[in-house]
Amino acid sequence: MGLVRIPYYQDYWSSEPGYYNRLISTTMTRSRFDFLTQHFACSDPATNPERYPHEDPTMFTDKAHKYNFMAKHPLYPLQPVWDTVLSKCRANFNLGRNLAIDEAMVKYSGFKAHVRKFFMPLKPIRTGFKLYALADSATGYLANFIVQPFKSGAPAKMTDIAMAVASPVFGVYHHIFGDKLYSSVELCQRLLADRTYYTGAVKSTSKNLPRDFRTNPDKNPQQHQKIKNLNKMP
């Protein structure tokens, strides 16, 4: 399923030319497939605040609470699978010392999702879910990944996101490389406190940088022109 685009999934059992799929239709009947999809779930449906709000008095009963719960747990329907994949990724590969933190996109063009969808026209995948990933620099193997987190409707700080992605490798002096989206003095200090090194490009306007990085002649009278020229270099 999914290899051939059709108007509706039930058309796999249709007699219309171009829609019928022999492998799917002979594997199981359409009614059995419908029955399984109605009852099969990765997570426990009894704890889903969207579908069963009145069966348990300890669960949420109004839309506001349900919305806030799903905003904090956007992966709820897939959480068991997600956790299993992550644990297997970390258990079955011995990471090298040098790691990289960056963004990744999962293509998605639908509208019914609790995870925020992003539109990035200059990326190979223009529309989908944004992930923040930690990968082995030599092989590209993913060691950890999280979805775009939000707190109280506002984007989370990039420092907190980077710490969350890097948390599984703390304490053994890995060396993480990142771009200027993540780099900050605060992040370097927090990673170093957890025995992890960091190297990355930095914005000259970032907070807490030495004055030697400034392009303002009042704050860096001796070297501001040099920094300006550096920022224009390829």
C-alpha positions as a LaTeX table, in Angstrom:
\begin{tabular}{lrrr}
\hline
Residue & $x$ (\AA) & $y$ (\AA) & $z$ (\AA) \\
\hline
Met1 & 0.00 & 0.00 & 0.00 \\
Gly2 & 1.16 & 3.51 & $-0.73$ \\
Leu3 & 3.28 & 2.64 & $-3.77$ \\
Val4 & 0.44 & 3.49 & $-6.16$ \\
Arg5 & $-1.58$ & 6.65 & $-5.62$ \\
Ile6 & $-5.32$ & 5.98 & $-5.62$ \\
Pro7 & $-8.33$ & 8.10 & $-4.60$ \\
Tyr8 & $-9.29$ & 5.87 & $-1.67$ \\
Tyr9 & $-7.69$ & 2.83 & $-0.02$ \\
Gln10 & $-10.75$ & 0.63 & $-0.67$ \\
Asp11 & $-10.04$ & 0.93 & $-4.39$ \\
Tyr12 & $-7.30$ & $-1.69$ & $-3.94$ \\
Trp13 & $-10.15$ & $-4.20$ & $-3.96$ \\
Ser14 & $-11.96$ & $-2.44$ & $-6.80$ \\
Ser15 & $-12.51$ & $-4.01$ & $-10.20$ \\
Glu16 & $-11.65$ & $-0.70$ & $-11.89$ \\
Pro17 & $-8.58$ & $-0.98$ & $-14.13$ \\
Gly18 & $-5.48$ & 0.63 & $-12.63$ \\
Tyr19 & $-6.79$ & 0.42 & $-9.07$ \\
Tyr20 & $-7.07$ & $-3.31$ & $-8.37$ \\
Asn21 & $-4.09$ & $-4.78$ & $-6.53$ \\
Arg22 & $-3.89$ & $-8.56$ & $-6.65$ \\
Leu23 & $-1.36$ & $-8.92$ & $-3.82$ \\
Ile24 & $-3.43$ & $-6.87$ & $-1.38$ \\
Ser25 & $-6.81$ & $-8.24$ & $-2.39$ \\
Thr26 & $-5.66$ & $-11.86$ & $-2.10$ \\
Thr27 & $-3.90$ & $-11.31$ & 1.25 \\
Met28 & $-7.14$ & $-10.46$ & 3.04 \\
Thr29 & $-10.63$ & $-9.22$ & 2.30 \\
Arg30 & $-11.56$ & $-5.58$ & 2.48 \\
Ser31 & $-13.97$ & $-6.15$ & 5.37 \\
Arg32 & $-11.25$ & $-7.88$ & 7.41 \\
Phe33 & $-8.80$ & $-5.05$ & 6.72 \\
Asp34 & $-11.42$ & $-2.50$ & 7.82 \\
Phe35 & $-12.07$ & $-4.48$ & 10.99 \\
Leu36 & $-8.36$ & $-4.64$ & 11.88 \\
Thr37 & $-7.75$ & $-0.94$ & 11.27 \\
Gln38 & $-10.68$ & $-0.06$ & 13.53 \\
His39 & $-9.35$ & $-2.09$ & 16.45 \\
Phe40 & $-5.58$ & $-2.07$ & 16.10 \\
Ala41 & $-3.59$ & 0.67 & 17.82 \\
Cys42 & 0.05 & 1.07 & 18.82 \\
Ser43 & $-0.79$ & 2.88 & 22.05 \\
Asp44 & $-3.40$ & 1.98 & 24.64 \\
Pro45 & $-6.71$ & 3.43 & 23.36 \\
Ala46 & $-8.18$ & 3.31 & 26.87 \\
Thr47 & $-5.86$ & 6.16 & 27.88 \\
Asn48 & $-6.48$ & 8.31 & 24.82 \\
Pro49 & $-8.02$ & 11.58 & 26.07 \\
Glu50 & $-9.41$ & 12.36 & 22.63 \\
Arg51 & $-11.52$ & 9.23 & 22.18 \\
Tyr52 & $-12.45$ & 8.07 & 25.68 \\
Pro53 & $-12.89$ & 11.15 & 27.89 \\
His54 & $-15.92$ & 9.91 & 29.84 \\
Glu55 & $-15.05$ & 6.28 & 30.64 \\
Asp56 & $-12.57$ & 7.19 & 33.35 \\
Pro57 & $-13.30$ & 10.06 & 35.78 \\
Thr58 & $-9.58$ & 10.74 & 36.14 \\
Met59 & $-9.28$ & 11.54 & 32.44 \\
Phe60 & $-9.87$ & 14.88 & 30.78 \\
Thr61 & $-13.48$ & 15.76 & 29.98 \\
Asp62 & $-13.25$ & 19.10 & 28.22 \\
Lys63 & $-11.70$ & 20.07 & 24.90 \\
Ala64 & $-9.17$ & 22.51 & 26.38 \\
His65 & $-7.57$ & 19.86 & 28.59 \\
Lys66 & $-7.58$ & 17.33 & 25.77 \\
Tyr67 & $-5.93$ & 19.82 & 23.42 \\
Asn68 & $-3.24$ & 20.70 & 25.99 \\
Phe69 & $-2.52$ & 17.02 & 26.64 \\
Met70 & $-2.09$ & 16.23 & 22.95 \\
Ala71 & 0.06 & 19.35 & 22.48 \\
Lys72 & 2.44 & 18.04 & 25.16 \\
His73 & 2.29 & 14.46 & 23.82 \\
Pro74 & 2.07 & 14.87 & 20.02 \\
Leu75 & 3.44 & 11.37 & 19.40 \\
Tyr76 & 0.92 & 9.67 & 21.65 \\
Pro77 & $-0.58$ & 7.38 & 18.94 \\
Leu78 & 2.90 & 6.14 & 17.95 \\
Gln79 & 4.82 & 6.51 & 21.21 \\
Pro80 & 5.48 & 2.77 & 21.81 \\
Val81 & 6.84 & 2.33 & 18.27 \\
Trp82 & 8.83 & 5.58 & 18.49 \\
Asp83 & 10.43 & 4.57 & 21.80 \\
Thr84 & 11.26 & 1.09 & 20.49 \\
Val85 & 12.97 & 2.45 & 17.36 \\
Leu86 & 15.03 & 4.91 & 19.41 \\
Ser87 & 16.12 & 2.30 & 21.92 \\
Lys88 & 17.15 & $-0.08$ & 19.12 \\
Cys89 & 19.08 & 2.70 & 17.36 \\
Arg90 & 21.13 & 3.36 & 20.48 \\
Ala91 & 21.55 & $-0.28$ & 21.48 \\
Asn92 & 22.74 & $-1.68$ & 18.15 \\
Phe93 & 25.42 & 0.80 & 17.09 \\
Asn94 & 28.57 & 2.01 & 18.79 \\
Leu95 & 28.81 & 5.75 & 18.07 \\
Gly96 & 32.12 & 7.38 & 17.22 \\
Arg97 & 33.46 & 10.34 & 19.14 \\
Asn98 & 32.38 & 12.98 & 16.62 \\
Leu99 & 28.65 & 13.60 & 16.30 \\
Ala100 & 26.53 & 16.13 & 14.41 \\
Ile101 & 23.27 & 17.81 & 15.34 \\
Asp102 & 20.98 & 19.05 & 12.58 \\
Glu103 & 17.41 & 19.18 & 11.32 \\
Ala104 & 15.54 & 16.65 & 9.21 \\
Met105 & 12.15 & 16.68 & 7.50 \\
Val106 & 9.58 & 13.89 & 7.31 \\
Lys107 & 7.34 & 14.43 & 4.30 \\
Tyr108 & 3.67 & 14.92 & 5.12 \\
Ser109 & 0.99 & 16.72 & 3.10 \\
Gly110 & $-2.09$ & 15.94 & 5.22 \\
Phe111 & $-3.84$ & 18.08 & 7.81 \\
Lys112 & $-4.88$ & 15.72 & 10.62 \\
Ala113 & $-1.79$ & 15.63 & 12.81 \\
His114 & $-0.96$ & 16.74 & 16.34 \\
Val115 & 2.63 & 17.46 & 15.38 \\
Arg116 & 3.13 & 20.90 & 13.87 \\
Lys117 & 3.64 & 20.86 & 10.10 \\
Phe118 & 6.29 & 23.10 & 8.52 \\
Phe119 & 6.56 & 24.57 & 5.05 \\
Met120 & 10.17 & 25.16 & 3.93 \\
Pro121 & 10.21 & 26.01 & 0.20 \\
Leu122 & 14.00 & 25.89 & $-0.20$ \\
Lys123 & 14.40 & 22.38 & 1.22 \\
Pro124 & 14.27 & 19.10 & $-0.77$ \\
Ile125 & 11.24 & 18.12 & 1.33 \\
Arg126 & 9.14 & 21.26 & 1.36 \\
Thr127 & 6.24 & 20.23 & 3.62 \\
Gly128 & 6.25 & 17.92 & 6.59 \\
Phe129 & 7.31 & 17.37 & 10.18 \\
Lys130 & 10.57 & 18.82 & 11.44 \\
Leu131 & 12.88 & 16.60 & 13.46 \\
Tyr132 & 16.02 & 17.51 & 15.35 \\
Ala133 & 18.51 & 14.68 & 14.99 \\
Leu134 & 21.85 & 13.62 & 16.45 \\
Ala135 & 23.93 & 11.52 & 14.07 \\
Asp136 & 27.32 & 9.85 & 13.88 \\
Ser137 & 29.53 & 12.16 & 11.78 \\
Ala138 & 31.39 & 9.36 & 10.00 \\
Thr139 & 28.38 & 7.28 & 8.94 \\
Gly140 & 25.29 & 9.47 & 9.31 \\
Tyr141 & 23.71 & 6.90 & 11.64 \\
Leu142 & 20.94 & 8.47 & 13.73 \\
Ala143 & 21.46 & 8.16 & 17.47 \\
Asn144 & 18.52 & 10.27 & 18.61 \\
Phe145 & 15.73 & 12.41 & 17.16 \\
Ile146 & 12.83 & 14.45 & 18.53 \\
Val147 & 9.96 & 16.34 & 16.97 \\
Gln148 & 9.66 & 20.11 & 17.14 \\
Pro149 & 8.76 & 20.78 & 20.80 \\
Phe150 & 6.53 & 23.65 & 21.90 \\
Lys151 & 5.86 & 25.01 & 25.35 \\
Ser152 & 2.62 & 26.89 & 26.11 \\
Gly153 & 2.16 & 27.68 & 22.42 \\
Ala154 & 5.63 & 29.23 & 22.05 \\
Pro155 & 8.65 & 27.62 & 20.36 \\
Ala156 & 11.14 & 26.02 & 22.72 \\
Lys157 & 14.62 & 27.54 & 23.02 \\
Met158 & 17.19 & 26.10 & 20.65 \\
Thr159 & 19.50 & 25.49 & 23.60 \\
Asp160 & 16.88 & 23.30 & 25.28 \\
Ile161 & 16.24 & 21.45 & 22.00 \\
Ala162 & 19.94 & 20.75 & 21.48 \\
Met163 & 20.30 & 19.52 & 25.07 \\
Ala164 & 17.30 & 17.22 & 24.67 \\
Val165 & 18.68 & 15.72 & 21.45 \\
Ala166 & 22.17 & 15.26 & 22.89 \\
Ser167 & 21.09 & 13.94 & 26.29 \\
Pro168 & 21.58 & 10.20 & 25.50 \\
Val169 & 25.33 & 10.68 & 24.89 \\
Phe170 & 26.25 & 12.80 & 27.90 \\
Gly171 & 29.11 & 11.92 & 30.19 \\
Val172 & 31.64 & 10.27 & 27.85 \\
Tyr173 & 33.16 & 13.35 & 26.14 \\
His174 & 31.60 & 13.05 & 22.71 \\
His175 & 32.35 & 15.99 & 20.41 \\
Ile176 & 29.21 & 17.48 & 18.83 \\
Phe177 & 29.30 & 19.72 & 15.75 \\
Gly178 & 26.47 & 22.08 & 14.81 \\
Asp179 & 25.62 & 25.16 & 12.80 \\
Lys180 & 24.80 & 28.68 & 13.97 \\
Leu181 & 21.17 & 27.77 & 14.60 \\
Tyr182 & 22.26 & 25.91 & 17.74 \\
Ser183 & 25.57 & 27.52 & 18.73 \\
Ser184 & 25.56 & 29.69 & 21.82 \\
Val185 & 27.68 & 30.28 & 24.90 \\
Glu186 & 24.91 & 28.90 & 27.10 \\
Leu187 & 24.76 & 25.64 & 25.13 \\
Cys188 & 28.55 & 25.17 & 25.29 \\
Gln189 & 28.56 & 25.72 & 29.04 \\
Arg190 & 25.70 & 23.30 & 29.65 \\
Leu191 & 27.22 & 20.62 & 27.41 \\
Leu192 & 30.62 & 20.98 & 29.07 \\
Ala193 & 28.98 & 20.57 & 32.47 \\
Asp194 & 27.67 & 17.23 & 31.17 \\
Arg195 & 31.14 & 16.24 & 29.91 \\
Thr196 & 30.41 & 16.84 & 26.22 \\
Tyr197 & 32.34 & 19.07 & 23.81 \\
Tyr198 & 30.85 & 21.31 & 21.13 \\
Thr199 & 32.14 & 23.06 & 17.99 \\
Gly200 & 30.02 & 25.15 & 15.65 \\
Ala201 & 29.55 & 28.28 & 13.64 \\
Val202 & 28.30 & 31.26 & 15.61 \\
Lys203 & 26.39 & 34.46 & 14.92 \\
Ser204 & 28.39 & 37.58 & 15.71 \\
Thr205 & 25.26 & 39.02 & 17.37 \\
Ser206 & 24.75 & 36.10 & 19.76 \\
Lys207 & 24.42 & 36.86 & 23.47 \\
Asn208 & 27.36 & 36.63 & 25.90 \\
Leu209 & 30.04 & 36.58 & 23.20 \\
Pro210 & 33.30 & 38.50 & 23.82 \\
Arg211 & 33.38 & 42.04 & 22.48 \\
Asp212 & 35.97 & 40.99 & 19.92 \\
Phe213 & 33.11 & 39.38 & 17.97 \\
Arg214 & 31.07 & 42.58 & 17.69 \\
Thr215 & 30.73 & 44.60 & 14.50 \\
Asn216 & 29.58 & 47.67 & 16.39 \\
Pro217 & 32.48 & 50.23 & 16.42 \\
Asp218 & 31.39 & 51.51 & 19.84 \\
Lys219 & 31.59 & 48.06 & 21.46 \\
Asn220 & 34.60 & 46.84 & 19.47 \\
Pro221 & 36.54 & 49.91 & 18.34 \\
Gln222 & 39.76 & 48.08 & 17.44 \\
Gln223 & 38.57 & 45.06 & 15.46 \\
His224 & 35.01 & 45.79 & 14.30 \\
Gln225 & 36.12 & 46.26 & 10.67 \\
Lys226 & 38.01 & 42.97 & 10.74 \\
Ile227 & 34.91 & 41.13 & 11.96 \\
Lys228 & 32.82 & 42.75 & 9.24 \\
Asn229 & 35.27 & 41.55 & 6.61 \\
Leu230 & 35.26 & 38.05 & 8.08 \\
Asn231 & 31.46 & 37.89 & 7.88 \\
Lys232 & 31.66 & 38.66 & 4.14 \\
Met233 & 34.15 & 35.91 & 3.37 \\
Pro234 & 32.97 & 32.75 & 1.52 \\
\hline
\end{tabular}
